Amino acid sequence: MVRLTRIYTRGGDKGETSLGDGSRTPKDDLRVESFGTVDEANAAIGLARLHTEGAADAMLGRIQNDLFDLGADLCNPKPKPGALQIVQAQIDRLEHEIDTMNAELKPLESFILPGGTAASAYFHLARTIVRRAERLTVALARNDTVNPLAVVYLNRLSDHLFVLGRDLNDKGARDVLWVPGANR
């Protein structure tokens, strides 16, 4: 368990931060951008949870915990054996939840626009933040060490949030469909 007795350290006052291995890096480093955007996605999911209950809220609680695991994974450029990292079981759980929710949705007939219910709109916002975290993590992985399952997790999470948004749009009945060229 993590115990924080002091919130500010002054260690970042000159534009650097500590990574999981103790090394220091600029706060605008791509690694920091990656795990910082994961944190932003987590905050957006927390906001969206204000509009959920029951099974959806339980799924999101697990996801928020996973996102802290993912942040720990991404902030460690040289993980030692036993370091906290995203594992296949977390991805498998997302896939199972996606399949379960999607089985109850009517098939898509068009791309959908963010909206419908407040919950769905918030999940689309969270989904776009997750996609940005994924793009940043892919860029980081080009030149640095990244757990490949971190990228897979982010990819699957954006799908999960999309399907959950549809589920919370009355099983897709309140989806707002894109009408190509409607305003020409």
PyMOL commands that set and color helices and strands:
alter all, ss='L'
color gray80, all
select helices_A, chain A and resi 30-51+54-74+88-102+118-143+148-167
alter helices_A, ss='H'
color red, helices_A
select strands_A, chain A and resi 16-18+24-26+112-113+176-177
alter strands_A, ss='S'
color yellow, strands_A
deselect
rebuild
show_as cartoon
